[in-house]
Amino acid sequence: MPLNAKTWALWLAASMLYCILTYNPVYQTLLFSTLLAITINYKLPMKSYLKAALVMSIIPLLVNTFLVHSGKTTVYEIPKQITLLKTTIPILLIGGPLTLESIMTGLIMSVFLLNMLTAFQVFNNLTTPDSLLKLVPSRFPSIALLTTITMRFIPTVMEDYGSIRDAQVSRGVRIKGGSRIGRIKNQLNIIVPTLITSLERAFYLSESMAARGYSGVIRASKNARPTRPDKILSMLYISSAILTLYNAYTGSMGYWPYDSLRLPPLSVAAMIPLLIISIPEFLKNERHHKV
């Protein structure tokens, strides 16, 4: 069932708000399971993205584990200095206690980042720049146009970069290996032509817009008329956001590993927004649609 772009925007807002307002690992894990189920239901091409997102999510885990030494439960004491060949070498930054609280917080932050990236990727796969342009009020035409052109240009620039890289490799340019300075020079042989190609495309676009009489004024346009399911889901997502704010205010979603490693009991009120966010995974969708 294809949904309106406005409905997906409200879904994204509800998902992001839920992700931001809780550090409870159970809720964060359930949110990730929900987002993953939606990608499966809509048959989204997420395999390569998930690999990159998983690599990125490891960064907060490593940073928090080795650079933050707060917490009461020490797992291992990293020495602040080592002696090598009768020479004392200080271990900067990472020297100190490795605590269970810092590891737990790093894991939660990793899932937190993974959820944010996944939610944005789902939204990006299920909407188009044109549909998002129509969501911007007509009083901001320049911002809407700039955003849409940028979103359209990013995939094209990536394709140009890949084509130029392949062409340089076929000419014998070594992208990997060699000295660091050599690799930087070889990358410049790819980046500079890509930048020139992008600037030429921008000039052609501006000239074609001027030739068609563009004067900076965009007529207001409307998305496809929202269906009854769109209206119902929009109200549900707004209700989900309000309930999430209420749960955060009352503390039913609250958790901080440095205060206690023991997880608080799950709250029924905190699970309701998750159920609303998960609705798209139960909608019948025979093939992937962009709205």
Backbone as CSV, one residue per row, in Angstrom:
resi,resn,N_x,N_y,N_z,CA_x,CA_y,CA_z,C_x,C_y,C_z
1,MET,0.848,-1.197,0.000,0.000,0.000,0.000,0.882,1.245,0.000
2,PRO,0.933,1.992,-1.087,1.754,3.211,-1.121,1.155,4.297,-0.244
3,LEU,1.990,4.943,0.559,1.550,6.005,1.449,2.050,7.344,0.941
4,ASN,1.362,8.397,1.351,1.717,9.752,0.964,3.046,10.160,1.593
5,ALA,3.785,11.056,0.909,5.080,11.510,1.432,4.916,12.194,2.785
6,LYS,3.815,12.892,2.985,3.571,13.541,4.273,3.431,12.504,5.378
7,THR,2.797,11.392,5.069,2.639,10.316,6.050,3.992,9.744,6.443
8,TRP,4.858,9.536,5.431,6.193,9.019,5.720,7.017,10.032,6.509
9,ALA,6.816,11.323,6.257,7.536,12.351,7.008,7.123,12.319,8.488
10,LEU,5.834,12.132,8.748,5.368,12.019,10.132,5.883,10.735,10.772
11,TRP,5.937,9.656,9.977,6.501,8.401,10.494,7.961,8.597,10.894
12,LEU,8.726,9.299,10.046,10.131,9.552,10.345,10.266,10.387,11.614
13,ALA,9.432,11.404,11.753,9.493,12.262,12.941,9.194,11.459,14.205
14,ALA,8.168,10.589,14.136,7.819,9.766,15.301,8.945,8.795,15.644
15,SER,9.565,8.196,14.624,10.655,7.239,14.847,11.879,7.930,15.441
16,MET,12.255,9.088,14.883,13.422,9.802,15.360,13.215,10.304,16.789
17,LEU,12.007,10.771,17.089,11.723,11.267,18.434,11.828,10.140,19.456
18,TYR,11.302,8.978,19.100,11.384,7.828,20.006,12.842,7.425,20.224
19,CYS,13.619,7.443,19.144,15.030,7.061,19.241,15.808,8.030,20.109
20,ILE,15.524,9.311,19.987,16.292,10.336,20.688,15.995,10.353,22.184
21,LEU,14.747,10.035,22.565,14.318,10.253,23.944,14.504,9.053,24.867
22,THR,15.141,7.994,24.421,15.398,6.875,25.320,16.783,6.280,25.085
23,TYR,17.420,5.897,26.184,18.686,5.172,26.127,18.506,3.738,26.610
24,ASN,17.252,3.348,26.802,16.989,1.980,27.225,17.347,1.023,26.091
25,PRO,18.287,0.096,26.289,18.718,-0.776,25.181,17.613,-1.685,24.663
26,VAL,16.645,-2.030,25.524,15.541,-2.887,25.072,14.691,-2.145,24.061
27,TYR,14.327,-0.902,24.363,13.510,-0.122,23.439,14.271,0.183,22.149
28,GLN,15.565,0.486,22.274,16.375,0.758,21.081,16.481,-0.484,20.203
29,THR,16.645,-1.644,20.804,16.730,-2.883,20.026,15.401,-3.210,19.360
30,LEU,14.306,-2.990,20.075,12.986,-3.225,19.492,12.721,-2.259,18.337
31,LEU,13.192,-1.022,18.470,13.027,-0.051,17.391,13.809,-0.484,16.161
32,PHE,15.035,-0.968,16.359,15.822,-1.441,15.216,15.160,-2.648,14.552
33,SER,14.600,-3.558,15.345,13.888,-4.710,14.786,12.683,-4.260,13.968
34,THR,12.010,-3.229,14.448,10.863,-2.680,13.717,11.289,-2.084,12.389
35,LEU,12.353,-1.281,12.397,12.844,-0.671,11.164,13.321,-1.735,10.173
36,LEU,13.962,-2.768,10.689,14.438,-3.845,9.820,13.265,-4.601,9.201
37,ALA,12.202,-4.810,9.971,11.019,-5.499,9.442,10.341,-4.676,8.355
38,ILE,10.346,-3.348,8.503,9.758,-2.481,7.480,10.558,-2.557,6.188
39,THR,11.880,-2.583,6.287,12.706,-2.702,5.080,12.459,-4.028,4.359
40,ILE,12.219,-5.077,5.118,11.931,-6.381,4.506,10.562,-6.370,3.844
41,ASN,9.576,-5.754,4.512,8.227,-5.707,3.954,8.184,-4.929,2.650
42,TYR,8.951,-3.822,2.582,8.948,-2.984,1.382,10.057,-3.361,0.396
43,LYS,10.767,-4.461,0.708,11.806,-4.974,-0.205,12.793,-3.871,-0.591
44,LEU,13.291,-3.138,0.401,14.208,-2.031,0.147,15.628,-2.546,-0.029
45,PRO,16.405,-1.927,-0.928,17.812,-2.329,-1.124,18.691,-1.776,-0.007
46,MET,18.796,-2.514,1.085,19.472,-2.001,2.274,20.742,-2.773,2.629
47,LYS,21.098,-3.805,1.850,22.220,-4.661,2.249,23.522,-3.884,2.344
48,SER,23.872,-3.151,1.279,25.137,-2.405,1.287,25.093,-1.286,2.312
49,TYR,23.912,-0.669,2.484,23.790,0.410,3.469,24.012,-0.118,4.887
50,LEU,23.392,-1.262,5.201,23.503,-1.799,6.548,24.950,-2.138,6.899
51,LYS,25.724,-2.610,5.919,27.135,-2.889,6.177,27.866,-1.609,6.578
52,ALA,27.630,-0.525,5.823,28.277,0.754,6.141,27.787,1.302,7.480
53,ALA,26.476,1.159,7.744,25.922,1.665,9.007,26.480,0.909,10.198
54,LEU,26.661,-0.398,10.057,27.228,-1.195,11.146,28.664,-0.774,11.446
55,VAL,29.430,-0.498,10.388,30.810,-0.041,10.585,30.820,1.313,11.303
56,MET,29.933,2.217,10.884,29.869,3.535,11.521,29.427,3.440,12.975
57,SER,28.523,2.510,13.267,27.998,2.396,14.631,29.028,1.844,15.609
58,ILE,30.091,1.233,15.097,31.141,0.720,15.982,31.957,1.864,16.586
59,ILE,32.000,3.005,15.896,32.820,4.134,16.345,32.428,4.613,17.741
60,PRO,31.131,4.900,18.020,30.799,5.336,19.388,31.096,4.277,20.447
61,LEU,31.003,2.999,20.077,31.329,1.935,21.029,32.803,1.995,21.420
62,LEU,33.684,2.120,20.431,35.118,2.172,20.714,35.497,3.439,21.476
63,VAL,34.932,4.568,21.046,35.260,5.841,21.692,34.827,5.838,23.146
64,ASN,33.580,5.422,23.408,33.076,5.460,24.775,33.761,4.425,25.665
65,THR,34.097,3.277,25.091,34.725,2.212,25.883,36.129,2.584,26.328
66,PHE,36.920,3.145,25.421,38.336,3.370,25.719,38.673,4.793,26.155
67,LEU,37.777,5.736,25.930,38.076,7.124,26.299,37.300,7.622,27.502
68,VAL,36.206,6.946,27.843,35.406,7.339,29.007,35.656,6.316,30.111
69,HIS,36.205,6.761,31.205,36.603,5.844,32.275,35.706,5.968,33.506
70,SER,34.476,6.399,33.301,33.535,6.518,34.412,32.868,5.172,34.669
71,GLY,32.323,5.021,35.854,31.629,3.791,36.208,32.247,3.114,37.412
72,LYS,31.436,2.274,38.064,31.876,1.615,39.294,32.411,0.209,39.053
73,THR,31.975,-0.438,37.953,32.338,-1.834,37.712,33.523,-1.895,36.763
74,THR,34.717,-2.087,37.301,35.934,-2.123,36.487,36.147,-3.521,35.924
75,VAL,36.272,-3.611,34.612,36.529,-4.882,33.947,38.032,-5.118,33.803
76,TYR,38.747,-4.071,33.455,40.195,-4.188,33.251,40.823,-2.815,33.453
77,GLU,41.967,-2.808,34.051,42.695,-1.561,34.278,43.770,-1.405,33.210
78,ILE,43.550,-0.474,32.280,44.543,-0.210,31.235,45.662,0.624,31.838
79,PRO,46.891,0.149,31.772,47.994,0.916,32.384,48.172,2.272,31.713
80,LYS,48.507,3.254,32.524,48.704,4.604,31.994,50.076,4.805,31.373
81,GLN,50.943,3.810,31.591,52.263,3.858,30.957,52.836,2.448,30.892
82,ILE,53.678,2.217,29.901,54.336,0.922,29.748,55.842,1.146,29.625
83,THR,56.587,0.115,29.985,58.046,0.194,29.891,58.514,-0.695,28.757
84,LEU,59.171,-0.085,27.786,59.656,-0.803,26.616,61.130,-0.485,26.423
85,LEU,61.964,-1.539,26.505,63.409,-1.367,26.366,63.938,-0.339,27.357
86,LYS,63.470,-0.496,28.620,63.876,0.366,29.732,63.469,1.824,29.534
87,THR,62.478,2.019,28.653,61.973,3.381,28.405,60.486,3.428,28.767
88,THR,60.131,4.373,29.593,58.723,4.509,30.013,57.961,5.310,28.958
89,ILE,56.899,4.677,28.422,56.080,5.315,27.378,54.676,5.526,27.932
90,PRO,54.208,6.778,28.030,52.849,7.022,28.545,51.789,6.609,27.522
91,ILE,50.701,6.046,27.992,49.558,5.691,27.142,48.525,6.801,27.293
92,LEU,48.463,7.645,26.313,47.586,8.805,26.382,46.136,8.416,26.127
93,LEU,45.222,9.098,26.769,43.778,9.017,26.584,43.180,7.692,27.052
94,ILE,43.646,6.562,26.514,42.974,5.300,26.813,43.430,4.698,28.137
95,GLY,44.488,5.222,28.746,44.954,4.683,30.009,43.972,4.960,31.129
96,GLY,43.612,3.921,31.891,42.656,4.074,32.975,41.734,2.871,33.066
97,PRO,40.748,2.921,33.958,39.860,1.769,34.133,38.909,1.577,32.946
98,LEU,38.767,0.333,32.531,37.798,-0.045,31.499,36.577,-0.572,32.239
99,THR,35.481,0.183,32.219,34.328,-0.150,33.053,33.195,-0.757,32.241
100,LEU,32.393,-1.558,32.940,31.227,-2.177,32.314,30.191,-1.123,31.936
101,GLU,30.117,-0.060,32.718,29.165,1.021,32.423,29.512,1.732,31.120
102,SER,30.797,1.972,30.892,31.200,2.649,29.657,30.975,1.751,28.445
103,ILE,31.201,0.434,28.600,30.937,-0.502,27.501,29.453,-0.537,27.184
104,MET,28.619,-0.595,28.233,27.169,-0.633,28.047,26.673,0.636,27.361
105,THR,27.187,1.772,27.790,26.785,3.044,27.173,27.221,3.099,25.710
106,GLY,28.420,2.602,25.419,28.888,2.569,24.037,28.004,1.700,23.157
107,LEU,27.577,0.558,23.670,26.677,-0.320,22.907,25.349,0.374,22.631
108,ILE,24.808,1.042,23.644,23.532,1.749,23.463,23.672,2.858,22.431
109,MET,24.774,3.603,22.489,25.001,4.679,21.524,25.158,4.125,20.105
110,SER,25.734,2.937,19.982,25.880,2.313,18.660,24.518,1.970,18.073
111,VAL,23.653,1.358,18.884,22.296,1.025,18.403,21.513,2.302,18.128
112,PHE,21.726,3.313,18.961,21.083,4.623,18.778,21.422,5.202,17.396
113,LEU,22.716,5.219,17.062,23.153,5.731,15.757,22.628,4.861,14.621
114,LEU,22.643,3.557,14.813,22.152,2.636,13.788,20.674,2.869,13.509
115,ASN,19.889,3.139,14.540,18.457,3.398,14.358,18.221,4.696,13.593
116,MET,18.975,5.732,13.918,18.796,7.010,13.224,19.132,6.882,11.739
117,LEU,20.240,6.224,11.437,20.638,6.045,10.041,19.639,5.177,9.282
118,THR,19.151,4.129,9.921,18.212,3.230,9.262,16.877,3.927,8.988
119,ALA,16.390,4.706,9.958,15.125,5.423,9.764,15.226,6.401,8.594
120,PHE,16.335,7.139,8.513,16.527,8.068,7.399,16.629,7.318,6.070
121,GLN,17.281,6.175,6.075,17.431,5.416,4.839,16.091,4.867,4.356
122,VAL,15.258,4.397,5.275,13.921,3.920,4.908,13.115,5.064,4.301
123,PHE,13.142,6.215,4.954,12.415,7.387,4.449,12.926,7.798,3.077
124,ASN,14.242,7.787,2.892,14.835,8.179,1.616,14.458,7.208,0.497
125,ASN,14.347,5.913,0.821,13.999,4.923,-0.188,12.532,4.952,-0.572
126,LEU,11.681,5.471,0.300,10.239,5.430,0.060,9.667,6.778,-0.354
127,THR,10.510,7.785,-0.523,10.052,9.092,-0.992,10.957,9.560,-2.126
128,THR,10.499,10.563,-2.849,11.273,11.131,-3.949,11.521,12.615,-3.685
129,PRO,12.542,13.196,-4.319,12.779,14.641,-4.149,11.573,15.488,-4.539
130,ASP,10.847,15.073,-5.576,9.675,15.842,-6.004,8.601,15.863,-4.926
131,SER,8.354,14.700,-4.304,7.326,14.648,-3.264,7.739,15.468,-2.043
132,LEU,9.045,15.481,-1.728,9.511,16.287,-0.600,9.449,17.770,-0.918
133,LEU,9.693,18.128,-2.184,9.597,19.533,-2.588,8.188,20.062,-2.365
134,LYS,7.207,19.224,-2.621,5.817,19.654,-2.475,5.401,19.815,-1.018
135,LEU,6.201,19.256,-0.101,5.899,19.419,1.322,6.385,20.752,1.862
136,VAL,7.324,21.393,1.146,7.874,22.679,1.601,6.869,23.782,1.286
137,PRO,6.560,24.651,2.253,5.620,25.755,1.986,6.091,26.632,0.827
138,SER,5.132,27.165,0.082,5.449,27.964,-1.104,6.155,29.276,-0.754
139,ARG,6.167,29.656,0.503,6.849,30.902,0.898,8.365,30.738,0.922
140,PHE,8.863,29.480,0.816,10.302,29.221,0.786,10.692,28.545,-0.526
141,PRO,10.470,29.192,-1.667,10.728,28.516,-2.948,12.201,28.246,-3.208
142,SER,13.069,29.184,-2.843,14.499,29.016,-3.136,15.090,27.863,-2.335
143,ILE,14.703,27.763,-1.051,15.208,26.677,-0.204,14.732,25.336,-0.725
144,ALA,13.465,25.280,-1.129,12.906,24.027,-1.639,13.620,23.599,-2.918
145,LEU,13.846,24.560,-3.816,14.520,24.243,-5.075,15.960,23.796,-4.835
146,LEU,16.673,24.504,-3.953,18.064,24.157,-3.662,18.164,22.757,-3.059
147,THR,17.271,22.442,-2.132,17.287,21.124,-1.494,17.026,20.023,-2.506
148,THR,16.056,20.247,-3.383,15.707,19.226,-4.366,16.844,18.994,-5.355
149,ILE,17.455,20.078,-5.846,18.561,19.937,-6.798,19.730,19.208,-6.144
150,THR,20.013,19.541,-4.888,21.115,18.877,-4.178,20.860,17.386,-4.047
151,MET,19.632,17.009,-3.682,19.298,15.597,-3.526,19.390,14.849,-4.849
152,ARG,19.075,15.547,-5.941,19.168,14.908,-7.252,20.623,14.782,-7.714
153,PHE,21.457,15.745,-7.312,22.840,15.763,-7.790,23.736,14.764,-7.069
154,ILE,23.436,14.454,-5.816,24.316,13.574,-5.039,24.512,12.217,-5.718
155,PRO,23.444,11.496,-6.131,23.674,10.213,-6.819,24.451,10.375,-8.121
156,THR,24.188,11.485,-8.854,24.888,11.716,-10.114,26.380,11.943,-9.879
157,VAL,26.710,12.707,-8.836,28.122,12.950,-8.520,28.816,11.643,-8.142
158,MET,28.121,10.791,-7.396,28.704,9.499,-7.019,28.950,8.629,-8.250
159,GLU,28.022,8.667,-9.209,28.216,7.908,-10.450,29.397,8.457,-11.245
160,ASP,29.515,9.785,-11.295,30.655,10.397,-11.990,31.969,9.980,-11.341
161,TYR,31.986,9.985,-10.017,33.209,9.603,-9.299,33.597,8.161,-9.639
162,GLY,32.607,7.253,-9.664,32.896,5.861,-9.984,33.396,5.683,-11.407
163,SER,32.773,6.400,-12.344,33.187,6.291,-13.749,34.604,6.826,-13.952
164,ILE,34.896,7.987,-13.349,36.238,8.574,-13.498,37.282,7.700,-12.809
165,ARG,36.940,7.127,-11.677,37.878,6.238,-10.987,38.200,5.021,-11.848
166,ASP,37.155,4.412,-12.443,37.386,3.250,-13.303,38.239,3.617,-14.507
167,ALA,37.999,4.814,-15.062,38.786,5.255,-16.217,40.257,5.464,-15.831
168,GLN,40.486,6.032,-14.648,41.862,6.257,-14.209,42.569,4.930,-13.918
169,VAL,41.836,3.988,-13.344,42.429,2.671,-13.065,42.807,1.967,-14.362
170,SER,41.946,2.103,-15.384,42.256,1.478,-16.673,43.484,2.097,-17.331
171,ARG,43.823,3.339,-16.946,45.023,4.002,-17.479,46.269,3.686,-16.648
172,GLY,46.103,2.876,-15.597,47.256,2.474,-14.804,47.463,3.252,-13.527
173,VAL,46.497,4.122,-13.162,46.624,4.880,-11.918,46.336,3.951,-10.741
174,ARG,47.227,3.932,-9.755,47.073,3.064,-8.593,46.285,3.802,-7.512
175,ILE,45.059,3.331,-7.264,44.222,3.951,-6.239,44.655,3.483,-4.854
176,LYS,45.010,2.203,-4.758,45.447,1.642,-3.487,46.910,1.225,-3.597
177,GLY,47.563,1.198,-2.435,48.966,0.815,-2.423,49.868,2.009,-2.688
178,GLY,51.153,1.793,-2.529,52.110,2.868,-2.722,52.220,3.750,-1.493
179,SER,52.954,4.836,-1.616,53.136,5.744,-0.489,51.879,6.562,-0.233
180,ARG,51.817,7.174,0.952,50.647,7.969,1.306,50.515,9.183,0.389
181,ILE,51.620,9.830,0.092,51.582,11.003,-0.795,51.136,10.593,-2.197
182,GLY,51.614,9.426,-2.645,51.207,8.935,-3.964,49.723,8.649,-4.030
183,ARG,49.167,8.083,-2.952,47.731,7.795,-2.939,46.922,9.081,-2.960
184,ILE,47.418,10.108,-2.238,46.706,11.391,-2.234,46.711,12.013,-3.630
185,LYS,47.843,11.964,-4.313,47.915,12.512,-5.671,46.983,11.751,-6.613
186,ASN,46.922,10.432,-6.465,46.043,9.643,-7.329,44.576,9.949,-7.064
187,GLN,44.239,10.195,-5.783,42.862,10.561,-5.471,42.509,11.926,-6.066
188,LEU,43.482,12.834,-6.093,43.234,14.145,-6.702,42.944,14.008,-8.194
189,ASN,43.551,13.008,-8.840,43.280,12.769,-10.262,41.842,12.336,-10.500
190,ILE,41.166,11.915,-9.437,39.755,11.529,-9.552,38.849,12.652,-9.070
191,ILE,39.226,13.265,-7.942,38.366,14.283,-7.330,38.269,15.526,-8.198
192,VAL,39.386,15.981,-8.755,39.369,17.217,-9.555,38.474,17.077,-10.794
193,PRO,38.606,16.004,-11.617,37.680,15.867,-12.747,36.218,15.738,-12.313
194,THR,35.990,15.066,-11.171,34.614,14.950,-10.668,34.059,16.314,-10.312
195,LEU,34.874,17.155,-9.667,34.436,18.496,-9.296,34.165,19.343,-10.542
196,ILE,35.043,19.255,-11.536,34.852,20.019,-12.777,33.578,19.577,-13.487
197,THR,33.350,18.266,-13.547,32.127,17.745,-14.184,30.879,18.247,-13.462
198,SER,30.924,18.271,-12.115,29.776,18.739,-11.335,29.517,20.220,-11.571
199,LEU,30.585,21.019,-11.651,30.419,22.452,-11.908,29.848,22.698,-13.302
200,GLU,30.327,21.940,-14.293,29.785,22.080,-15.646,28.300,21.743,-15.669
201,ARG,27.916,20.682,-14.950,26.505,20.308,-14.918,25.668,21.404,-14.239
202,ALA,26.240,22.029,-13.198,25.536,23.111,-12.518,25.353,24.316,-13.437
203,PHE,26.397,24.633,-14.231,26.290,25.751,-15.180,25.240,25.453,-16.253
204,TYR,25.235,24.236,-16.772,24.243,23.862,-17.780,22.826,23.968,-17.214
205,LEU,22.664,23.548,-15.963,21.343,23.611,-15.341,20.886,25.054,-15.172
206,SER,21.797,25.916,-14.703,21.419,27.316,-14.515,21.080,27.987,-15.847
207,GLU,21.842,27.664,-16.894,21.562,28.244,-18.205,20.224,27.755,-18.752
208,SER,19.930,26.472,-18.568,18.654,25.951,-19.062,17.483,26.542,-18.283
209,MET,17.665,26.762,-16.978,16.598,27.383,-16.186,16.375,28.825,-16.611
210,ALA,17.478,29.552,-16.881,17.339,30.933,-17.340,16.679,30.984,-18.714
211,ALA,17.011,30.026,-19.593,16.413,29.994,-20.925,14.916,29.710,-20.865
212,ARG,14.486,28.997,-19.819,13.060,28.691,-19.672,12.320,29.764,-18.880
213,GLY,13.009,30.845,-18.549,12.348,31.973,-17.902,12.224,31.864,-16.400
214,TYR,13.085,31.058,-15.757,12.991,30.936,-14.304,13.361,32.262,-13.656
215,SER,12.519,32.739,-12.756,12.740,34.036,-12.108,12.800,33.932,-10.598
216,GLY,12.886,32.731,-10.070,12.948,32.559,-8.618,11.612,32.324,-7.976
217,VAL,10.562,32.281,-8.769,9.221,32.065,-8.237,8.751,30.674,-8.632
218,ILE,8.332,29.906,-7.652,7.817,28.567,-7.898,6.355,28.522,-7.498
219,ARG,5.533,28.072,-8.384,4.124,27.947,-8.055,3.922,26.812,-7.058
220,ALA,3.032,27.046,-6.142,2.768,26.012,-5.142,2.169,24.794,-5.818
221,SER,2.675,23.642,-5.469,2.160,22.384,-6.010,1.768,21.480,-4.866
222,LYS,0.963,20.517,-5.147,0.442,19.641,-4.108,0.783,18.204,-4.418
223,ASN,0.986,17.450,-3.331,1.188,16.027,-3.469,-0.116,15.357,-3.855
224,ALA,-0.029,14.086,-4.173,-1.242,13.328,-4.433,-2.157,13.418,-3.221
225,ARG,-3.419,13.482,-3.475,-4.382,13.680,-2.394,-4.281,12.534,-1.392
226,PRO,-4.148,12.840,-0.095,-4.011,11.771,0.888,-5.256,10.896,0.948
227,THR,-5.027,9.617,1.035,-6.129,8.665,1.134,-6.580,8.556,2.592
228,ARG,-7.619,7.774,2.801,-8.119,7.591,4.168,-7.068,6.926,5.053
229,PRO,-6.371,5.865,4.567,-5.304,5.299,5.400,-4.214,6.311,5.735
230,ASP,-3.889,7.226,4.777,-2.901,8.261,5.058,-3.344,9.148,6.216
231,LYS,-4.598,9.530,6.197,-5.106,10.413,7.253,-5.100,9.708,8.604
232,ILE,-5.499,8.446,8.601,-5.529,7.694,9.859,-4.119,7.519,10.415
233,LEU,-3.185,7.123,9.529,-1.807,6.910,9.969,-1.148,8.213,10.415
234,SER,-1.462,9.310,9.727,-0.897,10.606,10.127,-1.318,10.954,11.551
235,MET,-2.588,10.733,11.875,-3.072,11.003,13.220,-2.403,10.074,14.237
236,LEU,-2.199,8.825,13.842,-1.539,7.874,14.740,-0.094,8.263,15.012
237,TYR,0.615,8.714,13.978,2.012,9.103,14.164,2.132,10.346,15.027
238,ILE,1.205,11.277,14.861,1.191,12.463,15.731,0.911,12.047,17.174
239,SER,-0.035,11.108,17.344,-0.345,10.602,18.682,0.856,9.877,19.277
240,SER,1.592,9.144,18.422,2.781,8.441,18.882,3.828,9.420,19.397
241,ALA,4.032,10.517,18.667,5.009,11.524,19.095,4.593,12.153,20.425
242,ILE,3.303,12.451,20.580,2.820,13.054,21.826,2.996,12.081,22.990
243,LEU,2.664,10.811,22.758,2.808,9.801,23.808,4.273,9.581,24.171
244,THR,5.163,9.638,23.172,6.594,9.511,23.448,7.084,10.656,24.328
245,LEU,6.656,11.868,24.017,7.023,13.021,24.847,6.495,12.864,26.266
246,TYR,5.273,12.353,26.396,4.685,12.136,27.728,5.484,11.088,28.499
247,ASN,5.851,9.987,27.822,6.632,8.937,28.484,7.997,9.450,28.935
248,ALA,8.623,10.279,28.088,9.916,10.851,28.458,9.771,11.791,29.656
249,TYR,8.671,12.527,29.704,8.430,13.459,30.813,8.189,12.719,32.121
250,THR,7.449,11.608,32.061,7.141,10.848,33.273,8.276,9.908,33.679
251,GLY,9.266,9.708,32.777,10.408,8.870,33.110,10.225,7.396,32.834
252,SER,9.142,6.999,32.167,8.912,5.577,31.906,9.856,5.015,30.840
253,MET,10.504,5.907,30.075,11.479,5.471,29.070,12.918,5.758,29.508
254,GLY,13.072,6.307,30.681,14.379,6.752,31.130,15.294,5.611,31.550
255,TYR,16.571,5.774,31.252,17.592,4.814,31.676,18.963,5.419,31.408
256,TRP,19.896,5.235,32.362,21.260,5.726,32.194,22.195,4.709,32.832
257,PRO,23.042,4.044,32.032,23.878,2.949,32.554,24.799,3.360,33.687
258,TYR,25.255,4.609,33.715,26.180,5.026,34.761,25.494,5.119,36.126
259,ASP,24.151,5.231,36.127,23.418,5.224,37.392,23.205,3.795,37.891
260,SER,22.854,2.903,36.985,22.627,1.505,37.350,22.666,0.647,36.098
261,LEU,23.320,-0.513,36.209,23.353,-1.440,35.081,22.062,-2.252,34.981
262,ARG,21.311,-2.292,36.059,20.063,-3.057,36.060,18.998,-2.300,35.283
263,LEU,18.408,-2.983,34.302,17.383,-2.348,33.476,16.081,-2.206,34.247
264,PRO,15.384,-1.074,34.071,14.083,-0.924,34.719,13.046,-1.810,34.046
265,PRO,11.933,-2.109,34.716,10.883,-2.932,34.088,10.300,-2.228,32.867
266,LEU,9.904,-3.017,31.872,9.337,-2.451,30.656,7.995,-1.803,30.951
267,SER,7.735,-0.714,30.245,6.494,0.037,30.421,5.570,-0.206,29.241
268,VAL,4.316,-0.503,29.528,3.324,-0.703,28.468,3.125,0.592,27.686
269,ALA,3.113,1.713,28.406,2.927,3.014,27.747,4.070,3.311,26.786
270,ALA,5.285,2.848,27.116,6.434,3.085,26.238,6.428,2.164,25.029
271,MET,5.673,1.068,25.087,5.616,0.142,23.964,4.590,0.562,22.916
272,ILE,3.612,1.354,23.315,2.542,1.755,22.380,3.087,2.551,21.197
273,PRO,3.966,3.579,21.401,4.524,4.272,20.231,5.274,3.338,19.285
274,LEU,5.952,2.326,19.835,6.652,1.361,18.988,5.672,0.590,18.109
275,LEU,4.542,0.224,18.677,3.528,-0.509,17.902,2.989,0.363,16.766
276,ILE,2.819,1.661,17.041,2.327,2.568,15.995,3.377,2.737,14.900
277,ILE,4.641,2.871,15.293,5.722,3.020,14.316,5.844,1.776,13.442
278,SER,5.510,0.613,13.990,5.671,-0.651,13.262,4.538,-0.952,12.294
279,ILE,3.528,-0.096,12.208,2.368,-0.367,11.348,2.760,-0.635,9.896
280,PRO,3.697,0.133,9.288,4.041,-0.130,7.877,4.527,-1.539,7.588
281,GLU,5.073,-2.236,8.579,5.550,-3.591,8.311,4.408,-4.582,8.131
282,PHE,3.188,-4.175,8.514,2.037,-5.057,8.369,1.166,-4.684,7.171
283,LEU,1.513,-3.579,6.485,0.735,-3.172,5.320,1.100,-4.042,4.131
284,LYS,0.120,-4.390,3.357,0.368,-5.226,2.178,1.132,-4.407,1.162
285,ASN,2.251,-4.930,0.724,3.089,-4.215,-0.245,3.705,-5.227,-1.195
286,GLU,3.118,-5.345,-2.355,3.575,-6.355,-3.315,4.895,-5.965,-3.959
287,ARG,5.150,-4.676,-4.134,6.435,-4.245,-4.682,6.751,-2.860,-4.161
288,HIS,7.992,-2.508,-4.306,8.504,-1.257,-3.748,7.976,-0.046,-4.520
289,HIS,7.428,0.934,-3.768,6.917,2.170,-4.375,7.701,3.354,-3.815
290,LYS,7.888,4.351,-4.673,8.392,5.640,-4.208,7.289,6.655,-4.383
291,VAL,7.028,7.461,-3.335,5.934,8.420,-3.414,6.472,9.843,-3.363
